[in-house]
Every structure is written in structure tokens, then in C-alpha cells.
């Protein structure tokens, strides 16, 4: 069941039909009174539609679509590192710097990636190809430390050769 008819004026055109269908898919997985449970997936769908990030209007549109207070959507968008509130490159690189990765050379990994890409953590390459995301405290792959996530795919037991192959393989 689509919630689009309940949109607040001015927000109805921000989410396309595919995004609304994705949101509806996730809403259907929860009891009607728990639409908030679909918020992460709804924001991710809006982010995908918007080229990899969500601005204030998109966050509010998602909240409106779900019939939730906008502050709830802002809380989720600002808490989770997989939701970006500013433009990002075509590819996102997240390097874990928590204790297991740090003890296994994450600092050297960060240095290598920064030098290779010519950007610092939190920056995007000049060609808008790769965003090196601000340090991640934990990506939940301690047994494969050091590790990084590239476009949602985990790469573990890293060394500079593996990193170069991964980054060179991005289009």
C-alpha cells in the first residue's frame, strides 16, 4: 500500500516511484504501527535515487512518506555512517580504525590510501570517483583485520598490494 497520497505539499515529487516501491516493500515487513523500523532502508533507497547522498529535503520527504516526525529521520541519517548527508564520489571507501585493525596496521593502511588517492579522510577525489570516508570505529570484521569496506563489500587481511588492486579495479 503506497503512502504517497499522504505526502505534505511540496515533498511529493522528491521520491520517485521506484524509491516509493522500495520503501513500501520494507514497510510491509513490519506491523503498521512500526513504520519507523523501515527508516534505514527508506533513507538508503532515497540515497540511491539521489546519487549516493540525502539532503535535508530528501530526509524530510522520507519522513513525510512514512508519516513520521522529520526529527526521527534526521536522527537515523546522522547516526549511521552508511547514510551520507553531503555529496560523495561514485565509490565509497571506509577503513576500519578500531583496536583490532589499528593493532594490525590500519594507520599504515589509511596513510597508503590517502597517498594513493591524493585525498585525506573525509574528502573526495577531484574527479568525484572515490570518497575516502572519515574513520570508522568498527566495521565488525575484527578477525580479518585490517579491513575496509568499498561500496558495501568487505575486504579483509589487507596489505598495500591488495589495496592497490581493489582501488585500481574501481571504474
C-alpha positions in Angstrom: 0.0 0.0 0.0 1.5 3.3 -1.1 1.8 6.1 1.4 2.4 8.7 -1.4 -1.1 10.2 -1.1 -0.4 11.3 2.4 2.6 13.5 1.4 2.9 17.0 2.7 2.6 19.5 -0.2 5.9 20.2 -1.9 7.5 16.9 -1.0 5.6 14.6 -3.3 7.9 14.9 -6.3 11.2 14.2 -4.4 10.8 10.5 -4.2 10.4 8.6 -7.5 8.1 5.6 -8.0 10.9 3.1 -7.7 12.0 4.6 -4.4 8.5 4.6 -3.1 8.0 1.0 -4.1 11.2 0.1 -2.2 10.0 1.9 0.9 6.6 0.2 0.6 8.4 -3.2 0.4 10.2 -2.5 3.6 7.2 -1.0 5.4 5.3 -4.2 4.6 7.8 -6.3 6.6 6.7 -4.6 9.9 3.5 -4.1 11.8 1.7 -0.9 10.7 2.4 0.8 13.9 6.2 0.2 13.4 6.8 2.1 10.2 9.8 3.6 11.9 11.5 0.2 11.6 11.8 0.8 7.8 13.5 4.1 8.2 17.1 3.0 7.5 16.1 1.1 4.3 13.9 4.1 3.3 16.8 6.5 3.6 19.1 4.2 1.8 16.6 4.0 -1.1 16.3 7.8 -1.2 20.1 8.0 -1.1 20.4 5.6 -4.1 17.9 7.7 -6.0 19.8 10.9 -5.2 23.2 9.8 -6.4 24.6 8.5 -3.2 23.5 11.1 -0.6 20.5 12.6 1.0 19.9 16.3 1.6 17.5 17.8 4.1 14.6 17.8 1.7 15.1 14.1 0.9 15.3 13.2 4.6 12.1 15.2 5.2 10.4 13.6 2.2 11.2 10.1 3.6 9.8 11.1 7.0 6.7 12.5 5.3 6.2 9.4 3.2 6.3 7.2 6.3 4.2 9.6 8.3 6.9 10.1 10.9 8.3 13.2 12.5 11.2 14.6 10.5 13.5 14.5 13.6 13.3 10.7 13.6 14.6 10.6 10.1 17.4 13.1 10.9 18.4 11.0 13.9 18.9 8.0 11.8 20.6 9.8 8.9 23.1 11.5 11.2 23.8 8.4 13.2 24.5 5.7 10.6 27.7 6.1 8.6 26.2 4.4 5.5 23.9 7.4 5.1 25.6 10.4 3.6 24.3 13.9 4.1 26.6 15.5 1.6 27.7 14.6 -1.9 30.0 11.6 -2.3 32.1 10.1 -5.0 30.9 7.3 -7.2 32.7 4.8 -4.9 32.9 5.0 -1.1 35.9 3.6 0.9 35.5 3.0 4.6 38.7 2.0 6.5 38.2 0.5 10.0 40.5 2.1 12.6 39.2 0.3 15.7 41.5 -1.5 18.0 41.8 -4.8 16.1 42.5 -3.1 12.8 44.7 -0.5 14.4 46.9 -3.1 16.1 47.2 -4.8 12.7 48.3 -1.8 10.7 45.2 0.3 10.0 47.2 3.5 10.4 49.5 2.5 7.7 46.5 1.4 5.5 45.0 4.9 5.9 48.3 6.6 5.1 48.7 4.4 2.0 45.2 5.0 0.7 45.4 8.8 1.4 48.7 9.0 -0.6 47.4 6.8 -3.4 44.2 8.8 -3.8 45.6 12.2 -3.1 42.9 13.0 -0.5 42.5 12.8 3.3 39.9 11.1 5.3 36.5 12.7 4.6 37.5 14.0 1.2 36.6 13.0 -2.4 39.0 12.8 -5.3 39.0 15.6 -7.8 37.3 13.5 -10.4 34.5 12.6 -8.0 35.4 9.0 -8.4 36.2 8.0 -4.8 35.2 9.3 -1.4 37.5 8.3 1.5 35.1 8.2 4.4 36.0 9.6 7.8 37.5 6.9 10.1 35.2 4.1 11.0 35.3 2.9 14.6 34.3 -0.6 13.9 33.1 -2.4 10.8 32.5 -5.7 12.6 35.2 -7.8 10.9 37.9 -8.0 13.6 39.0 -11.4 12.6 40.0 -10.1 9.2 41.9 -7.0 10.4 43.0 -4.7 8.9 40.0 -4.3 6.7 38.0 -1.8 4.7 34.6 -1.6 3.0 34.4 -0.5 -0.6 30.9 0.2 -1.9 29.4 -2.1 0.7 31.8 -5.0 0.0 34.2 -6.2 2.8 37.9 -6.6 2.1 39.9 -8.2 4.8 43.5 -9.0 5.7 44.7 -6.0 3.8 48.2 -5.1 2.6 49.3 -2.4 0.2 49.2 -4.8 -2.8 45.6 -5.9 -2.1 44.6 -2.3 -1.6 46.1 -1.2 -4.9 44.3 -4.0 -6.7 41.0 -3.1 -5.2 41.3 0.7 -5.8 42.7 0.2 -9.3 39.8 -2.0 -10.1 37.2 0.7 -9.5 35.9 2.3 -12.6 
